[in-house]
């Protein structure tokens, strides 16, 4: 259970760092899209029963990335730069 929690935290950290470091680039898609892709791939791996432990770890990372950009998902922002003047790590952007 600890490894899944750490994977979730790692995914959230990757998402927040992606927002802070690459959020100002307009031609890069928002990182909730990458989180959604990772979630879909991990669900396919779970249903195919290929290395289920790794698939669940991948699912936790994808959920962490997705949640870190949840506000942009709700607004269906796909492209465009984010306002990264205020750097907050524990925020849902």
Gaussian input, Z-matrix of N, CA and C with variables (Angstrom, degrees):
# hf/3-21g

backbone

0 1
 N
 C     1     B1
 C     2     B2     1     A1
 N     3     B3     2     A2     1     D1
 C     4     B4     3     A3     2     D2
 C     5     B5     4     A4     3     D3
 N     6     B6     5     A5     4     D4
 C     7     B7     6     A6     5     D5
 C     8     B8     7     A7     6     D6
 N     9     B9     8     A8     7     D7
 C    10    B10     9     A9     8     D8
 C    11    B11    10    A10     9     D9
 N    12    B12    11    A11    10    D10
 C    13    B13    12    A12    11    D11
 C    14    B14    13    A13    12    D12
 N    15    B15    14    A14    13    D13
 C    16    B16    15    A15    14    D14
 C    17    B17    16    A16    15    D15
 N    18    B18    17    A17    16    D16
 C    19    B19    18    A18    17    D17
 C    20    B20    19    A19    18    D18
 N    21    B21    20    A20    19    D19
 C    22    B22    21    A21    20    D20
 C    23    B23    22    A22    21    D21
 N    24    B24    23    A23    22    D22
 C    25    B25    24    A24    23    D23
 C    26    B26    25    A25    24    D24
 N    27    B27    26    A26    25    D25
 C    28    B28    27    A27    26    D26
 C    29    B29    28    A28    27    D27
 N    30    B30    29    A29    28    D28
 C    31    B31    30    A30    29    D29
 C    32    B32    31    A31    30    D30
 N    33    B33    32    A32    31    D31
 C    34    B34    33    A33    32    D32
 C    35    B35    34    A34    33    D33
 N    36    B36    35    A35    34    D34
 C    37    B37    36    A36    35    D35
 C    38    B38    37    A37    36    D36
 N    39    B39    38    A38    37    D37
 C    40    B40    39    A39    38    D38
 C    41    B41    40    A40    39    D39
 N    42    B42    41    A41    40    D40
 C    43    B43    42    A42    41    D41
 C    44    B44    43    A43    42    D42
 N    45    B45    44    A44    43    D43
 C    46    B46    45    A45    44    D44
 C    47    B47    46    A46    45    D45
 N    48    B48    47    A47    46    D46
 C    49    B49    48    A48    47    D47
 C    50    B50    49    A49    48    D48
 N    51    B51    50    A50    49    D49
 C    52    B52    51    A51    50    D50
 C    53    B53    52    A52    51    D51
 N    54    B54    53    A53    52    D52
 C    55    B55    54    A54    53    D53
 C    56    B56    55    A55    54    D54
 N    57    B57    56    A56    55    D55
 C    58    B58    57    A57    56    D56
 C    59    B59    58    A58    57    D57
 N    60    B60    59    A59    58    D58
 C    61    B61    60    A60    59    D59
 C    62    B62    61    A61    60    D60
 N    63    B63    62    A62    61    D61
 C    64    B64    63    A63    62    D62
 C    65    B65    64    A64    63    D63
 N    66    B66    65    A65    64    D64
 C    67    B67    66    A66    65    D65
 C    68    B68    67    A67    66    D66
 N    69    B69    68    A68    67    D67
 C    70    B70    69    A69    68    D68
 C    71    B71    70    A70    69    D69
 N    72    B72    71    A71    70    D70
 C    73    B73    72    A72    71    D71
 C    74    B74    73    A73    72    D72
 N    75    B75    74    A74    73    D73
 C    76    B76    75    A75    74    D74
 C    77    B77    76    A76    75    D75
 N    78    B78    77    A77    76    D76
 C    79    B79    78    A78    77    D77
 C    80    B80    79    A79    78    D78
 N    81    B81    80    A80    79    D79
 C    82    B82    81    A81    80    D80
 C    83    B83    82    A82    81    D81
 N    84    B84    83    A83    82    D82
 C    85    B85    84    A84    83    D83
 C    86    B86    85    A85    84    D84
 N    87    B87    86    A86    85    D85
 C    88    B88    87    A87    86    D86
 C    89    B89    88    A88    87    D87
 N    90    B90    89    A89    88    D88
 C    91    B91    90    A90    89    D89
 C    92    B92    91    A91    90    D90
 N    93    B93    92    A92    91    D91
 C    94    B94    93    A93    92    D92
 C    95    B95    94    A94    93    D93
 N    96    B96    95    A95    94    D94
 C    97    B97    96    A96    95    D95
 C    98    B98    97    A97    96    D96
 N    99    B99    98    A98    97    D97
 C   100   B100    99    A99    98    D98
 C   101   B101   100   A100    99    D99
 N   102   B102   101   A101   100   D100
 C   103   B103   102   A102   101   D101
 C   104   B104   103   A103   102   D102
 N   105   B105   104   A104   103   D103
 C   106   B106   105   A105   104   D104
 C   107   B107   106   A106   105   D105
 N   108   B108   107   A107   106   D106
 C   109   B109   108   A108   107   D107
 C   110   B110   109   A109   108   D108
 N   111   B111   110   A110   109   D109
 C   112   B112   111   A111   110   D110
 C   113   B113   112   A112   111   D111
 N   114   B114   113   A113   112   D112
 C   115   B115   114   A114   113   D113
 C   116   B116   115   A115   114   D114
 N   117   B117   116   A116   115   D115
 C   118   B118   117   A117   116   D116
 C   119   B119   118   A118   117   D117
 N   120   B120   119   A119   118   D118
 C   121   B121   120   A120   119   D119
 C   122   B122   121   A121   120   D120
 N   123   B123   122   A122   121   D121
 C   124   B124   123   A123   122   D122
 C   125   B125   124   A124   123   D123
 N   126   B126   125   A125   124   D124
 C   127   B127   126   A126   125   D125
 C   128   B128   127   A127   126   D126
 N   129   B129   128   A128   127   D127
 C   130   B130   129   A129   128   D128
 C   131   B131   130   A130   129   D129
 N   132   B132   131   A131   130   D130
 C   133   B133   132   A132   131   D131
 C   134   B134   133   A133   132   D132
 N   135   B135   134   A134   133   D133
 C   136   B136   135   A135   134   D134
 C   137   B137   136   A136   135   D135
 N   138   B138   137   A137   136   D136
 C   139   B139   138   A138   137   D137
 C   140   B140   139   A139   138   D138
 N   141   B141   140   A140   139   D139
 C   142   B142   141   A141   140   D140
 C   143   B143   142   A142   141   D141
 N   144   B144   143   A143   142   D142
 C   145   B145   144   A144   143   D143
 C   146   B146   145   A145   144   D144
 N   147   B147   146   A146   145   D145
 C   148   B148   147   A147   146   D146
 C   149   B149   148   A148   147   D147
 N   150   B150   149   A149   148   D148
 C   151   B151   150   A150   149   D149
 C   152   B152   151   A151   150   D150
 N   153   B153   152   A152   151   D151
 C   154   B154   153   A153   152   D152
 C   155   B155   154   A154   153   D153
 N   156   B156   155   A155   154   D154
 C   157   B157   156   A156   155   D155
 C   158   B158   157   A157   156   D156
 N   159   B159   158   A158   157   D157
 C   160   B160   159   A159   158   D158
 C   161   B161   160   A160   159   D159
 N   162   B162   161   A161   160   D160
 C   163   B163   162   A162   161   D161
 C   164   B164   163   A163   162   D162
 N   165   B165   164   A164   163   D163
 C   166   B166   165   A165   164   D164
 C   167   B167   166   A166   165   D165
 N   168   B168   167   A167   166   D166
 C   169   B169   168   A168   167   D167
 C   170   B170   169   A169   168   D168
 N   171   B171   170   A170   169   D169
 C   172   B172   171   A171   170   D170
 C   173   B173   172   A172   171   D171
 N   174   B174   173   A173   172   D172
 C   175   B175   174   A174   173   D173
 C   176   B176   175   A175   174   D174
 N   177   B177   176   A176   175   D175
 C   178   B178   177   A177   176   D176
 C   179   B179   178   A178   177   D177
 N   180   B180   179   A179   178   D178
 C   181   B181   180   A180   179   D179
 C   182   B182   181   A181   180   D180
 N   183   B183   182   A182   181   D181
 C   184   B184   183   A183   182   D182
 C   185   B185   184   A184   183   D183
 N   186   B186   185   A185   184   D184
 C   187   B187   186   A186   185   D185
 C   188   B188   187   A187   186   D186
 N   189   B189   188   A188   187   D187
 C   190   B190   189   A189   188   D188
 C   191   B191   190   A190   189   D189
 N   192   B192   191   A191   190   D190
 C   193   B193   192   A192   191   D191
 C   194   B194   193   A193   192   D192
 N   195   B195   194   A194   193   D193
 C   196   B196   195   A195   194   D194
 C   197   B197   196   A196   195   D195
 N   198   B198   197   A197   196   D196
 C   199   B199   198   A198   197   D197
 C   200   B200   199   A199   198   D198
 N   201   B201   200   A200   199   D199
 C   202   B202   201   A201   200   D200
 C   203   B203   202   A202   201   D201
 N   204   B204   203   A203   202   D202
 C   205   B205   204   A204   203   D203
 C   206   B206   205   A205   204   D204
 N   207   B207   206   A206   205   D205
 C   208   B208   207   A207   206   D206
 C   209   B209   208   A208   207   D207
 N   210   B210   209   A209   208   D208
 C   211   B211   210   A210   209   D209
 C   212   B212   211   A211   210   D210
 N   213   B213   212   A212   211   D211
 C   214   B214   213   A213   212   D212
 C   215   B215   214   A214   213   D213
 N   216   B216   215   A215   214   D214
 C   217   B217   216   A216   215   D215
 C   218   B218   217   A217   216   D216
 N   219   B219   218   A218   217   D217
 C   220   B220   219   A219   218   D218
 C   221   B221   220   A220   219   D219
 N   222   B222   221   A221   220   D220
 C   223   B223   222   A222   221   D221
 C   224   B224   223   A223   222   D222
 N   225   B225   224   A224   223   D223
 C   226   B226   225   A225   224   D224
 C   227   B227   226   A226   225   D225
 N   228   B228   227   A227   226   D226
 C   229   B229   228   A228   227   D227
 C   230   B230   229   A229   228   D228
 N   231   B231   230   A230   229   D229
 C   232   B232   231   A231   230   D230
 C   233   B233   232   A232   231   D231
 N   234   B234   233   A233   232   D232
 C   235   B235   234   A234   233   D233
 C   236   B236   235   A235   234   D234
 N   237   B237   236   A236   235   D235
 C   238   B238   237   A237   236   D236
 C   239   B239   238   A238   237   D237
 N   240   B240   239   A239   238   D238
 C   241   B241   240   A240   239   D239
 C   242   B242   241   A241   240   D240
 N   243   B243   242   A242   241   D241
 C   244   B244   243   A243   242   D242
 C   245   B245   244   A244   243   D243
 N   246   B246   245   A245   244   D244
 C   247   B247   246   A246   245   D245
 C   248   B248   247   A247   246   D246
 N   249   B249   248   A248   247   D247
 C   250   B250   249   A249   248   D248
 C   251   B251   250   A250   249   D249
 N   252   B252   251   A251   250   D250
 C   253   B253   252   A252   251   D251
 C   254   B254   253   A253   252   D252
 N   255   B255   254   A254   253   D253
 C   256   B256   255   A255   254   D254
 C   257   B257   256   A256   255   D255
 N   258   B258   257   A257   256   D256
 C   259   B259   258   A258   257   D257
 C   260   B260   259   A259   258   D258
 N   261   B261   260   A260   259   D259
 C   262   B262   261   A261   260   D260
 C   263   B263   262   A262   261   D261
 N   264   B264   263   A263   262   D262
 C   265   B265   264   A264   263   D263
 C   266   B266   265   A265   264   D264
 N   267   B267   266   A266   265   D265
 C   268   B268   267   A267   266   D266
 C   269   B269   268   A268   267   D267
 N   270   B270   269   A269   268   D268
 C   271   B271   270   A270   269   D269
 C   272   B272   271   A271   270   D270
 N   273   B273   272   A272   271   D271
 C   274   B274   273   A273   272   D272
 C   275   B275   274   A274   273   D273
 N   276   B276   275   A275   274   D274
 C   277   B277   276   A276   275   D275
 C   278   B278   277   A277   276   D276

   B1=1.4449
   B2=1.5268
   B3=1.3278
   B4=1.4558
   B5=1.5307
   B6=1.3309
   B7=1.4578
   B8=1.5271
   B9=1.3383
   B10=1.4629
   B11=1.5268
   B12=1.3177
   B13=1.4627
   B14=1.5252
   B15=1.3148
   B16=1.4697
   B17=1.5205
   B18=1.3346
   B19=1.4644
   B20=1.5230
   B21=1.3318
   B22=1.4581
   B23=1.5224
   B24=1.3293
   B25=1.4583
   B26=1.5294
   B27=1.3197
   B28=1.4720
   B29=1.5196
   B30=1.3304
   B31=1.4586
   B32=1.5167
   B33=1.3341
   B34=1.4573
   B35=1.5239
   B36=1.3383
   B37=1.4644
   B38=1.5250
   B39=1.3257
   B40=1.4687
   B41=1.5265
   B42=1.3267
   B43=1.4600
   B44=1.5116
   B45=1.3362
   B46=1.4631
   B47=1.5249
   B48=1.3322
   B49=1.4688
   B50=1.5197
   B51=1.3210
   B52=1.4636
   B53=1.5109
   B54=1.3172
   B55=1.4590
   B56=1.5241
   B57=1.3313
   B58=1.4644
   B59=1.5286
   B60=1.3317
   B61=1.4651
   B62=1.5287
   B63=1.3300
   B64=1.4527
   B65=1.5071
   B66=1.3264
   B67=1.4565
   B68=1.5115
   B69=1.3124
   B70=1.4553
   B71=1.5150
   B72=1.3250
   B73=1.4598
   B74=1.5304
   B75=1.3215
   B76=1.4615
   B77=1.5263
   B78=1.3227
   B79=1.4681
   B80=1.5265
   B81=1.3252
   B82=1.4612
   B83=1.5318
   B84=1.3305
   B85=1.4718
   B86=1.5279
   B87=1.3136
   B88=1.4630
   B89=1.5188
   B90=1.3284
   B91=1.4608
   B92=1.5179
   B93=1.3231
   B94=1.4627
   B95=1.5207
   B96=1.3307
   B97=1.4712
   B98=1.5246
   B99=1.3231
   B100=1.4580
   B101=1.5300
   B102=1.3406
   B103=1.4601
   B104=1.5164
   B105=1.3440
   B106=1.4626
   B107=1.5208
   B108=1.3210
   B109=1.4730
   B110=1.5233
   B111=1.3229
   B112=1.4722
   B113=1.5230
   B114=1.3342
   B115=1.4678
   B116=1.5229
   B117=1.3145
   B118=1.4744
   B119=1.5198
   B120=1.3319
   B121=1.4655
   B122=1.5279
   B123=1.3281
   B124=1.4649
   B125=1.5258
   B126=1.3219
   B127=1.4637
   B128=1.5255
   B129=1.3226
   B130=1.4711
   B131=1.5217
   B132=1.3340
   B133=1.4655
   B134=1.5304
   B135=1.3201
   B136=1.4666
   B137=1.5241
   B138=1.3296
   B139=1.4643
   B140=1.5187
   B141=1.3373
   B142=1.4636
   B143=1.5249
   B144=1.3399
   B145=1.4720
   B146=1.5264
   B147=1.3059
   B148=1.4660
   B149=1.5179
   B150=1.3134
   B151=1.4634
   B152=1.5349
   B153=1.3104
   B154=1.4575
   B155=1.5287
   B156=1.3205
   B157=1.4687
   B158=1.5305
   B159=1.3234
   B160=1.4606
   B161=1.5323
   B162=1.3215
   B163=1.4582
   B164=1.5250
   B165=1.3246
   B166=1.4643
   B167=1.5310
   B168=1.3102
   B169=1.4719
   B170=1.5276
   B171=1.3159
   B172=1.4602
   B173=1.5271
   B174=1.3265
   B175=1.4637
   B176=1.5323
   B177=1.3081
   B178=1.4638
   B179=1.5318
   B180=1.3119
   B181=1.4675
   B182=1.5268
   B183=1.3295
   B184=1.4619
   B185=1.5118
   B186=1.3241
   B187=1.4619
   B188=1.5272
   B189=1.3242
   B190=1.4622
   B191=1.5193
   B192=1.3216
   B193=1.4664
   B194=1.5226
   B195=1.3249
   B196=1.4648
   B197=1.5303
   B198=1.3163
   B199=1.4640
   B200=1.5242
   B201=1.3191
   B202=1.4626
   B203=1.5257
   B204=1.3277
   B205=1.4650
   B206=1.5231
   B207=1.3242
   B208=1.4597
   B209=1.5204
   B210=1.3256
   B211=1.4576
   B212=1.5270
   B213=1.3282
   B214=1.4625
   B215=1.5251
   B216=1.3354
   B217=1.4545
   B218=1.5287
   B219=1.3281
   B220=1.4633
   B221=1.5276
   B222=1.3156
   B223=1.4675
   B224=1.5274
   B225=1.3279
   B226=1.4712
   B227=1.5227
   B228=1.3284
   B229=1.4615
   B230=1.5231
   B231=1.3153
   B232=1.4612
   B233=1.5254
   B234=1.3033
   B235=1.4601
   B236=1.5129
   B237=1.3009
   B238=1.4551
   B239=1.5060
   B240=1.3066
   B241=1.4610
   B242=1.5156
   B243=1.3254
   B244=1.4631
   B245=1.5186
   B246=1.3223
   B247=1.4578
   B248=1.5294
   B249=1.3213
   B250=1.4614
   B251=1.5251
   B252=1.3156
   B253=1.4677
   B254=1.5201
   B255=1.3296
   B256=1.4600
   B257=1.5201
   B258=1.3323
   B259=1.4471
   B260=1.5203
   B261=1.3282
   B262=1.4551
   B263=1.5207
   B264=1.3285
   B265=1.4564
   B266=1.5217
   B267=1.3231
   B268=1.4726
   B269=1.5148
   B270=1.3221
   B271=1.4637
   B272=1.5233
   B273=1.2967
   B274=1.4552
   B275=1.5192
   B276=1.3106
   B277=1.4508
   B278=1.5159
   A1=111.51
   A2=116.63
   A3=120.48
   A4=110.94
   A5=116.99
   A6=119.45
   A7=111.69
   A8=118.34
   A9=120.57
   A10=110.74
   A11=116.48
   A12=120.23
   A13=110.93
   A14=116.47
   A15=119.92
   A16=111.20
   A17=117.54
   A18=120.62
   A19=110.42
   A20=116.94
   A21=121.14
   A22=110.77
   A23=116.69
   A24=121.37
   A25=111.09
   A26=117.19
   A27=120.58
   A28=110.76
   A29=117.49
   A30=120.65
   A31=111.99
   A32=116.50
   A33=120.32
   A34=110.25
   A35=116.34
   A36=120.98
   A37=110.95
   A38=117.38
   A39=120.87
   A40=110.55
   A41=116.09
   A42=120.16
   A43=112.74
   A44=116.73
   A45=119.47
   A46=110.87
   A47=117.19
   A48=119.48
   A49=110.79
   A50=116.59
   A51=120.22
   A52=111.70
   A53=116.89
   A54=120.53
   A55=110.90
   A56=116.21
   A57=120.02
   A58=111.01
   A59=116.98
   A60=119.84
   A61=113.14
   A62=117.71
   A63=119.30
   A64=114.64
   A65=117.30
   A66=120.07
   A67=114.46
   A68=117.43
   A69=120.93
   A70=113.90
   A71=117.00
   A72=120.85
   A73=108.09
   A74=116.84
   A75=121.02
   A76=113.21
   A77=119.16
   A78=120.33
   A79=113.62
   A80=117.87
   A81=121.89
   A82=108.10
   A83=118.78
   A84=118.95
   A85=111.63
   A86=115.18
   A87=119.78
   A88=109.74
   A89=116.76
   A90=119.19
   A91=113.98
   A92=119.04
   A93=118.87
   A94=110.22
   A95=116.50
   A96=120.94
   A97=109.74
   A98=117.56
   A99=120.87
   A100=110.61
   A101=116.54
   A102=120.31
   A103=111.64
   A104=116.80
   A105=121.04
   A106=111.58
   A107=117.14
   A108=121.14
   A109=110.12
   A110=117.09
   A111=120.54
   A112=110.64
   A113=117.39
   A114=120.87
   A115=110.60
   A116=117.48
   A117=121.25
   A118=110.81
   A119=117.33
   A120=120.79
   A121=110.70
   A122=116.51
   A123=118.90
   A124=111.38
   A125=118.30
   A126=120.39
   A127=111.51
   A128=116.26
   A129=119.58
   A130=110.01
   A131=116.71
   A132=119.95
   A133=112.09
   A134=116.87
   A135=119.71
   A136=110.58
   A137=117.04
   A138=120.15
   A139=112.24
   A140=117.48
   A141=121.05
   A142=110.22
   A143=115.59
   A144=123.01
   A145=112.45
   A146=115.03
   A147=121.27
   A148=108.37
   A149=116.44
   A150=123.34
   A151=110.83
   A152=115.33
   A153=122.19
   A154=112.38
   A155=117.98
   A156=120.44
   A157=110.38
   A158=117.23
   A159=121.17
   A160=110.73
   A161=117.06
   A162=120.46
   A163=111.33
   A164=117.60
   A165=120.29
   A166=110.27
   A167=117.67
   A168=120.72
   A169=109.62
   A170=116.77
   A171=121.66
   A172=110.86
   A173=116.72
   A174=121.17
   A175=110.43
   A176=117.84
   A177=121.32
   A178=110.50
   A179=117.38
   A180=120.57
   A181=110.32
   A182=116.68
   A183=120.54
   A184=112.76
   A185=117.09
   A186=120.92
   A187=110.17
   A188=117.17
   A189=120.45
   A190=112.21
   A191=116.74
   A192=120.88
   A193=110.15
   A194=116.22
   A195=121.52
   A196=110.97
   A197=117.10
   A198=121.46
   A199=110.99
   A200=117.48
   A201=119.49
   A202=112.17
   A203=117.95
   A204=122.32
   A205=110.42
   A206=117.04
   A207=121.74
   A208=112.96
   A209=118.04
   A210=120.55
   A211=111.17
   A212=117.18
   A213=119.94
   A214=111.13
   A215=117.82
   A216=120.97
   A217=110.75
   A218=116.70
   A219=119.92
   A220=111.44
   A221=116.40
   A222=120.92
   A223=111.94
   A224=116.93
   A225=124.85
   A226=112.73
   A227=115.26
   A228=120.48
   A229=108.14
   A230=116.23
   A231=120.96
   A232=110.32
   A233=116.77
   A234=122.14
   A235=108.77
   A236=115.46
   A237=120.99
   A238=112.21
   A239=113.77
   A240=120.12
   A241=110.52
   A242=115.15
   A243=122.14
   A244=108.97
   A245=115.03
   A246=120.41
   A247=107.77
   A248=116.27
   A249=120.36
   A250=111.70
   A251=116.28
   A252=118.42
   A253=110.75
   A254=117.41
   A255=121.45
   A256=107.22
   A257=116.94
   A258=121.60
   A259=109.77
   A260=116.05
   A261=121.51
   A262=107.81
   A263=116.41
   A264=119.03
   A265=111.31
   A266=117.64
   A267=120.58
   A268=110.24
   A269=115.88
   A270=120.36
   A271=108.05
   A272=115.56
   A273=120.84
   A274=106.55
   A275=115.75
   A276=119.13
   A277=109.40
   D1=-35.33
   D2=179.23
   D3=-64.76
   D4=-38.60
   D5=-179.33
   D6=-66.56
   D7=-33.84
   D8=176.36
   D9=-69.12
   D10=-38.80
   D11=177.92
   D12=-66.18
   D13=-40.51
   D14=177.24
   D15=-65.96
   D16=-37.14
   D17=177.53
   D18=-66.15
   D19=-39.15
   D20=177.11
   D21=-63.50
   D22=-44.22
   D23=177.65
   D24=-65.13
   D25=-38.85
   D26=177.10
   D27=-63.28
   D28=-42.23
   D29=177.38
   D30=-62.81
   D31=-42.44
   D32=177.47
   D33=-63.06
   D34=-41.02
   D35=178.75
   D36=-63.74
   D37=-44.58
   D38=177.00
   D39=-59.08
   D40=-42.62
   D41=179.77
   D42=-64.42
   D43=-44.03
   D44=179.94
   D45=-67.17
   D46=-41.14
   D47=177.24
   D48=-64.56
   D49=-37.52
   D50=176.06
   D51=-63.12
   D52=-37.39
   D53=177.89
   D54=-68.62
   D55=-45.06
   D56=-176.81
   D57=-69.23
   D58=-42.57
   D59=-175.01
   D60=-85.89
   D61=-33.34
   D62=-175.62
   D63=-119.20
   D64=4.46
   D65=-177.20
   D66=-68.29
   D67=-20.06
   D68=179.95
   D69=-87.11
   D70=-3.00
   D71=-179.76
   D72=-89.74
   D73=121.41
   D74=-172.43
   D75=-76.47
   D76=-27.04
   D77=-174.20
   D78=-89.15
   D79=-3.49
   D80=178.43
   D81=-92.17
   D82=131.73
   D83=177.58
   D84=-65.17
   D85=156.47
   D86=178.00
   D87=-63.07
   D88=149.87
   D89=-171.35
   D90=-77.93
   D91=-7.13
   D92=173.10
   D93=-65.36
   D94=-27.13
   D95=178.32
   D96=-67.26
   D97=-42.37
   D98=178.21
   D99=-65.41
   D100=-39.12
   D101=176.30
   D102=-62.22
   D103=-41.21
   D104=178.38
   D105=-64.73
   D106=-39.69
   D107=177.62
   D108=-63.43
   D109=-43.77
   D110=178.92
   D111=-64.15
   D112=-39.16
   D113=177.83
   D114=-62.62
   D115=-45.00
   D116=-179.58
   D117=-63.49
   D118=-44.89
   D119=179.43
   D120=-62.28
   D121=-42.35
   D122=-179.37
   D123=-67.68
   D124=-37.00
   D125=176.79
   D126=-65.02
   D127=-37.82
   D128=175.69
   D129=-63.01
   D130=-43.24
   D131=178.46
   D132=-64.43
   D133=-35.48
   D134=178.04
   D135=-67.08
   D136=-43.59
   D137=-178.21
   D138=-71.44
   D139=-28.37
   D140=177.43
   D141=-81.96
   D142=-12.95
   D143=179.64
   D144=64.24
   D145=40.83
   D146=175.07
   D147=-102.25
   D148=112.51
   D149=177.90
   D150=46.44
   D151=69.84
   D152=-173.18
   D153=-59.92
   D154=-36.40
   D155=179.75
   D156=-62.04
   D157=-48.11
   D158=178.92
   D159=-64.19
   D160=-36.53
   D161=179.49
   D162=-65.25
   D163=-38.73
   D164=179.06
   D165=-71.38
   D166=-36.93
   D167=174.27
   D168=-61.63
   D169=-44.43
   D170=177.77
   D171=-62.67
   D172=-38.82
   D173=177.00
   D174=-62.13
   D175=-42.79
   D176=179.59
   D177=-64.48
   D178=-40.42
   D179=177.53
   D180=-64.18
   D181=-44.38
   D182=178.55
   D183=-61.80
   D184=-41.16
   D185=177.97
   D186=-64.70
   D187=-40.31
   D188=178.03
   D189=-62.03
   D190=-43.41
   D191=178.24
   D192=-65.36
   D193=-43.28
   D194=-178.49
   D195=-63.01
   D196=-45.58
   D197=-177.70
   D198=-66.99
   D199=-32.31
   D200=-177.93
   D201=-66.87
   D202=-17.59
   D203=178.83
   D204=-122.90
   D205=31.91
   D206=-171.76
   D207=-64.20
   D208=-35.76
   D209=-179.63
   D210=-63.74
   D211=-40.61
   D212=177.38
   D213=-66.93
   D214=-31.96
   D215=174.51
   D216=-64.81
   D217=-44.81
   D218=-179.86
   D219=-62.28
   D220=-33.58
   D221=177.85
   D222=-87.72
   D223=0.13
   D224=-178.46
   D225=52.87
   D226=42.93
   D227=174.72
   D228=-80.68
   D229=122.00
   D230=179.87
   D231=-106.37
   D232=-47.13
   D233=-179.50
   D234=-120.95
   D235=162.88
   D236=175.42
   D237=114.95
   D238=156.79
   D239=-177.95
   D240=-83.24
   D241=148.38
   D242=174.00
   D243=-96.00
   D244=158.36
   D245=173.57
   D246=-81.74
   D247=106.27
   D248=-177.24
   D249=-109.21
   D250=28.56
   D251=178.94
   D252=-75.25
   D253=-34.06
   D254=176.91
   D255=-101.18
   D256=110.64
   D257=-176.31
   D258=-93.62
   D259=106.17
   D260=177.73
   D261=-120.19
   D262=126.61
   D263=179.61
   D264=-81.18
   D265=-47.48
   D266=-176.82
   D267=-89.54
   D268=64.13
   D269=179.80
   D270=-138.99
   D271=154.28
   D272=174.03
   D273=-103.73
   D274=106.93
   D275=-176.94
   D276=-96.96

